């Protein structure tokens, strides 16, 4: 029996410092989004006003983190955007996912950034549709309609949108299903 010393040397690939810096910056942005969520919810209310205005009667206006609708009718209602209903809950994990992809894969950084932005756009759109549908349901069917949309239908819709955004971010960011498997397999052999 012969023994060969040094026959097995694991191949260690060093990450580019720029790529690691980009991953740290992306992770920092995810943290900043969470820490500034109160201010971001005010901005969300301003944007949600446009969605709510398009599906409810009367006028809509935003004040702080609340979107008021039905202005000019006999019933004005406020839709408050809480921390748990905020788009921040969905955006921060997408940014963190992009940061992780930058840190552990060999996928092009531009592709990962574009995929992250696409994922963010998808979750933002889904959550604003949820805001508008909750306001529409209240406008048409009262509190019962709001409760059904807010607690069940809207929640399921936005969760499905979040899952789709994660899948889109991974597939687009890593370059398709086959490339995704190869890129992750090189890092995590199984």
C-alpha atoms as a printed R data frame, in Angstrom:
    type eleno elety resid chain resno       x      y       z
1   ATOM     1    CA   UNK     A     1   0.000  0.000   0.000
2   ATOM     2    CA   UNK     A     2   1.299  3.434  -0.899
3   ATOM     3    CA   UNK     A     3   0.429  6.696   0.634
4   ATOM     4    CA   UNK     A     4   0.631  9.868  -1.348
5   ATOM     5    CA   UNK     A     5   0.987 12.965   0.731
6   ATOM     6    CA   UNK     A     6  -0.767 16.059  -0.515
7   ATOM     7    CA   UNK     A     7  -2.731 14.292  -3.252
8   ATOM     8    CA   UNK     A     8  -6.001 15.885  -2.221
9   ATOM     9    CA   UNK     A     9  -6.041 19.646  -2.097
10  ATOM    10    CA   UNK     A    10  -9.435 21.282  -1.955
11  ATOM    11    CA   UNK     A    11  -9.818 24.010  -4.493
12  ATOM    12    CA   UNK     A    12 -10.414 27.297  -2.759
13  ATOM    13    CA   UNK     A    13 -11.680 30.161  -4.837
14  ATOM    14    CA   UNK     A    14 -11.302 33.600  -3.452
15  ATOM    15    CA   UNK     A    15 -14.091 36.052  -3.960
16  ATOM    16    CA   UNK     A    16 -13.292 39.396  -5.442
17  ATOM    17    CA   UNK     A    17 -13.169 42.133  -2.783
18  ATOM    18    CA   UNK     A    18 -15.550 44.238  -4.883
19  ATOM    19    CA   UNK     A    19 -18.084 41.419  -4.927
20  ATOM    20    CA   UNK     A    20 -17.863 40.946  -1.159
21  ATOM    21    CA   UNK     A    21 -18.220 44.695  -0.659
22  ATOM    22    CA   UNK     A    22 -21.324 44.620  -2.895
23  ATOM    23    CA   UNK     A    23 -22.755 41.779  -0.783
24  ATOM    24    CA   UNK     A    24 -22.113 43.736   2.435
25  ATOM    25    CA   UNK     A    25 -23.676 46.870   0.928
26  ATOM    26    CA   UNK     A    26 -26.766 44.890  -0.139
27  ATOM    27    CA   UNK     A    27 -27.081 43.344   3.327
28  ATOM    28    CA   UNK     A    28 -26.722 46.825   4.836
29  ATOM    29    CA   UNK     A    29 -29.503 48.099   2.579
30  ATOM    30    CA   UNK     A    30 -31.768 45.265   3.793
31  ATOM    31    CA   UNK     A    31 -31.046 46.262   7.391
32  ATOM    32    CA   UNK     A    32 -31.598 49.956   6.599
33  ATOM    33    CA   UNK     A    33 -34.954 49.140   5.006
34  ATOM    34    CA   UNK     A    34 -36.057 47.423   8.214
35  ATOM    35    CA   UNK     A    35 -34.730 50.210  10.452
36  ATOM    36    CA   UNK     A    36 -36.443 52.949   8.427
37  ATOM    37    CA   UNK     A    37 -39.720 51.091   7.966
38  ATOM    38    CA   UNK     A    38 -41.737 53.791   9.745
39  ATOM    39    CA   UNK     A    39 -40.669 56.399   7.185
40  ATOM    40    CA   UNK     A    40 -41.074 53.951   4.321
41  ATOM    41    CA   UNK     A    41 -44.676 53.256   5.403
42  ATOM    42    CA   UNK     A    42 -45.444 56.965   4.993
43  ATOM    43    CA   UNK     A    43 -44.166 56.714   1.411
44  ATOM    44    CA   UNK     A    44 -46.189 53.544   0.911
45  ATOM    45    CA   UNK     A    45 -49.344 55.349   1.985
46  ATOM    46    CA   UNK     A    46 -48.700 58.075  -0.595
47  ATOM    47    CA   UNK     A    47 -48.253 55.469  -3.349
48  ATOM    48    CA   UNK     A    48 -51.129 53.285  -2.124
49  ATOM    49    CA   UNK     A    49 -53.408 56.304  -2.421
50  ATOM    50    CA   UNK     A    50 -53.175 56.067  -6.223
51  ATOM    51    CA   UNK     A    51 -54.134 52.374  -6.214
52  ATOM    52    CA   UNK     A    52 -56.967 52.906  -3.701
53  ATOM    53    CA   UNK     A    53 -58.266 55.958  -5.598
54  ATOM    54    CA   UNK     A    54 -58.652 53.871  -8.740
55  ATOM    55    CA   UNK     A    55 -60.953 51.257  -7.167
56  ATOM    56    CA   UNK     A    56 -63.042 53.153  -4.577
57  ATOM    57    CA   UNK     A    57 -65.720 55.817  -4.735
58  ATOM    58    CA   UNK     A    58 -64.931 59.388  -3.811
59  ATOM    59    CA   UNK     A    59 -61.451 60.780  -3.453
60  ATOM    60    CA   UNK     A    60 -58.484 59.283  -1.608
61  ATOM    61    CA   UNK     A    61 -55.742 60.981   0.386
62  ATOM    62    CA   UNK     A    62 -52.731 59.882   2.418
63  ATOM    63    CA   UNK     A    63 -51.821 61.228   5.854
64  ATOM    64    CA   UNK     A    64 -48.938 59.625   7.685
65  ATOM    65    CA   UNK     A    65 -49.255 55.859   7.322
66  ATOM    66    CA   UNK     A    66 -52.994 55.958   6.616
67  ATOM    67    CA   UNK     A    67 -54.811 56.094   3.288
68  ATOM    68    CA   UNK     A    68 -58.250 57.680   3.552
69  ATOM    69    CA   UNK     A    69 -60.835 56.934   0.890
70  ATOM    70    CA   UNK     A    70 -64.449 57.844   0.284
71  ATOM    71    CA   UNK     A    71 -63.673 61.548   0.682
72  ATOM    72    CA   UNK     A    72 -66.646 63.485  -0.686
73  ATOM    73    CA   UNK     A    73 -69.087 60.648   0.096
74  ATOM    74    CA   UNK     A    74 -71.079 59.978   3.245
75  ATOM    75    CA   UNK     A    75 -68.466 57.523   4.588
76  ATOM    76    CA   UNK     A    76 -64.737 58.248   4.829
77  ATOM    77    CA   UNK     A    77 -62.595 55.272   5.820
78  ATOM    78    CA   UNK     A    78 -58.924 55.018   6.725
79  ATOM    79    CA   UNK     A    79 -56.690 52.109   5.787
80  ATOM    80    CA   UNK     A    80 -53.676 52.073   8.118
81  ATOM    81    CA   UNK     A    81 -50.453 50.513   6.847
82  ATOM    82    CA   UNK     A    82 -48.959 48.793   9.875
83  ATOM    83    CA   UNK     A    83 -45.456 47.352  10.183
84  ATOM    84    CA   UNK     A    84 -46.755 43.839   9.508
85  ATOM    85    CA   UNK     A    85 -48.753 44.922   6.449
86  ATOM    86    CA   UNK     A    86 -45.904 46.958   5.021
87  ATOM    87    CA   UNK     A    87 -44.067 46.019   1.855
88  ATOM    88    CA   UNK     A    88 -40.878 46.201   3.935
89  ATOM    89    CA   UNK     A    89 -41.713 42.725   5.262
90  ATOM    90    CA   UNK     A    90 -41.270 41.406   1.714
91  ATOM    91    CA   UNK     A    91 -38.600 43.731   0.307
92  ATOM    92    CA   UNK     A    92 -35.953 43.209   3.007
93  ATOM    93    CA   UNK     A    93 -35.735 39.419   2.474
94  ATOM    94    CA   UNK     A    94 -35.416 39.858  -1.298
95  ATOM    95    CA   UNK     A    95 -32.503 42.260  -0.772
96  ATOM    96    CA   UNK     A    96 -30.931 39.866   1.749
97  ATOM    97    CA   UNK     A    97 -31.306 37.031  -0.779
98  ATOM    98    CA   UNK     A    98 -29.513 39.111  -3.411
99  ATOM    99    CA   UNK     A    99 -26.744 39.842  -0.892
100 ATOM   100    CA   UNK     A   100 -26.348 36.116  -0.211
101 ATOM   101    CA   UNK     A   101 -26.279 35.370  -3.935
102 ATOM   102    CA   UNK     A   102 -23.523 37.938  -4.384
103 ATOM   103    CA   UNK     A   103 -21.540 36.394  -1.551
104 ATOM   104    CA   UNK     A   104 -21.810 32.685  -2.398
105 ATOM   105    CA   UNK     A   105 -22.389 32.286  -6.138
106 ATOM   106    CA   UNK     A   106 -20.444 33.071  -9.268
107 ATOM   107    CA   UNK     A   107 -23.424 34.599 -11.050
108 ATOM   108    CA   UNK     A   108 -22.740 38.014 -12.594
109 ATOM   109    CA   UNK     A   109 -23.400 40.848 -10.147
110 ATOM   110    CA   UNK     A   110 -25.389 42.810 -12.741
111 ATOM   111    CA   UNK     A   111 -27.695 39.845 -13.233
112 ATOM   112    CA   UNK     A   112 -28.208 39.475  -9.466
113 ATOM   113    CA   UNK     A   113 -28.957 43.192  -9.042
114 ATOM   114    CA   UNK     A   114 -31.450 43.098 -11.925
115 ATOM   115    CA   UNK     A   115 -33.074 39.971 -10.471
116 ATOM   116    CA   UNK     A   116 -33.325 41.600  -7.041
117 ATOM   117    CA   UNK     A   117 -34.964 44.681  -8.520
118 ATOM   118    CA   UNK     A   118 -37.397 42.482 -10.444
119 ATOM   119    CA   UNK     A   119 -38.260 40.563  -7.264
120 ATOM   120    CA   UNK     A   120 -38.752 43.817  -5.354
121 ATOM   121    CA   UNK     A   121 -41.010 45.195  -8.099
122 ATOM   122    CA   UNK     A   122 -43.119 42.027  -7.957
123 ATOM   123    CA   UNK     A   123 -43.647 42.101  -4.163
124 ATOM   124    CA   UNK     A   124 -44.340 45.842  -4.165
125 ATOM   125    CA   UNK     A   125 -46.939 45.435  -6.918
126 ATOM   126    CA   UNK     A   126 -48.598 42.488  -5.135
127 ATOM   127    CA   UNK     A   127 -48.797 44.329  -1.824
128 ATOM   128    CA   UNK     A   128 -50.274 47.442  -3.447
129 ATOM   129    CA   UNK     A   129 -52.871 45.273  -5.170
130 ATOM   130    CA   UNK     A   130 -53.661 43.861  -1.712
131 ATOM   131    CA   UNK     A   131 -54.062 47.390  -0.286
132 ATOM   132    CA   UNK     A   132 -56.367 48.392  -3.135
133 ATOM   133    CA   UNK     A   133 -58.447 45.204  -2.978
134 ATOM   134    CA   UNK     A   134 -58.924 45.592   0.794
135 ATOM   135    CA   UNK     A   135 -60.116 49.179   0.278
136 ATOM   136    CA   UNK     A   136 -62.363 48.084  -2.602
137 ATOM   137    CA   UNK     A   137 -63.883 45.296  -0.486
138 ATOM   138    CA   UNK     A   138 -64.593 47.725   2.353
139 ATOM   139    CA   UNK     A   139 -66.066 50.260  -0.072
140 ATOM   140    CA   UNK     A   140 -68.378 47.649  -1.639
141 ATOM   141    CA   UNK     A   141 -69.150 45.175   1.147
142 ATOM   142    CA   UNK     A   142 -68.277 46.905   4.403
143 ATOM   143    CA   UNK     A   143 -66.263 45.484   7.253
144 ATOM   144    CA   UNK     A   144 -67.065 41.848   6.364
145 ATOM   145    CA   UNK     A   145 -65.699 42.272   2.840
146 ATOM   146    CA   UNK     A   146 -62.605 43.982   4.188
147 ATOM   147    CA   UNK     A   147 -61.980 41.186   6.699
148 ATOM   148    CA   UNK     A   148 -62.226 38.478   4.038
149 ATOM   149    CA   UNK     A   149 -59.848 40.251   1.676
150 ATOM   150    CA   UNK     A   150 -57.449 41.508   4.324
151 ATOM   151    CA   UNK     A   151 -57.156 38.313   6.355
152 ATOM   152    CA   UNK     A   152 -57.540 35.640   3.701
153 ATOM   153    CA   UNK     A   153 -57.627 36.433  -0.006
154 ATOM   154    CA   UNK     A   154 -55.214 39.375   0.101
155 ATOM   155    CA   UNK     A   155 -52.822 37.601   2.434
156 ATOM   156    CA   UNK     A   156 -52.738 34.492   0.250
157 ATOM   157    CA   UNK     A   157 -52.220 36.649  -2.835
158 ATOM   158    CA   UNK     A   158 -49.295 38.569  -1.351
159 ATOM   159    CA   UNK     A   159 -47.675 35.393   0.037
160 ATOM   160    CA   UNK     A   160 -47.933 33.779  -3.408
161 ATOM   161    CA   UNK     A   161 -46.399 36.933  -4.877
162 ATOM   162    CA   UNK     A   162 -43.561 36.772  -2.344
163 ATOM   163    CA   UNK     A   163 -42.828 33.133  -3.188
164 ATOM   164    CA   UNK     A   164 -42.912 33.990  -6.892
165 ATOM   165    CA   UNK     A   165 -40.529 36.913  -6.263
166 ATOM   166    CA   UNK     A   166 -38.060 34.624  -4.490
167 ATOM   167    CA   UNK     A   167 -38.199 32.130  -7.353
168 ATOM   168    CA   UNK     A   168 -37.823 34.894  -9.964
169 ATOM   169    CA   UNK     A   169 -34.897 36.397  -8.060
170 ATOM   170    CA   UNK     A   170 -33.121 33.046  -7.872
171 ATOM   171    CA   UNK     A   171 -33.815 31.911 -11.427
172 ATOM   172    CA   UNK     A   172 -33.068 35.244 -13.099
173 ATOM   173    CA   UNK     A   173 -30.164 36.062 -10.790
174 ATOM   174    CA   UNK     A   174 -28.455 32.742 -11.280
175 ATOM   175    CA   UNK     A   175 -29.179 32.529 -14.981
176 ATOM   176    CA   UNK     A   176 -31.924 29.972 -15.385
177 ATOM   177    CA   UNK     A   177 -32.753 26.629 -13.843
178 ATOM   178    CA   UNK     A   178 -29.762 24.644 -15.185
179 ATOM   179    CA   UNK     A   179 -27.280 27.392 -14.359
180 ATOM   180    CA   UNK     A   180 -28.821 27.781 -10.912
181 ATOM   181    CA   UNK     A   181 -28.265 24.116 -10.181
182 ATOM   182    CA   UNK     A   182 -24.666 24.215 -11.492
183 ATOM   183    CA   UNK     A   183 -23.822 27.428  -9.646
184 ATOM   184    CA   UNK     A   184 -25.105 26.159  -6.326
185 ATOM   185    CA   UNK     A   185 -23.694 22.652  -6.905
186 ATOM   186    CA   UNK     A   186 -20.207 24.097  -7.289
187 ATOM   187    CA   UNK     A   187 -20.593 25.782  -3.912
188 ATOM   188    CA   UNK     A   188 -22.609 23.125  -2.090
189 ATOM   189    CA   UNK     A   189 -21.814 19.687  -3.560
190 ATOM   190    CA   UNK     A   190 -24.479 17.214  -2.816
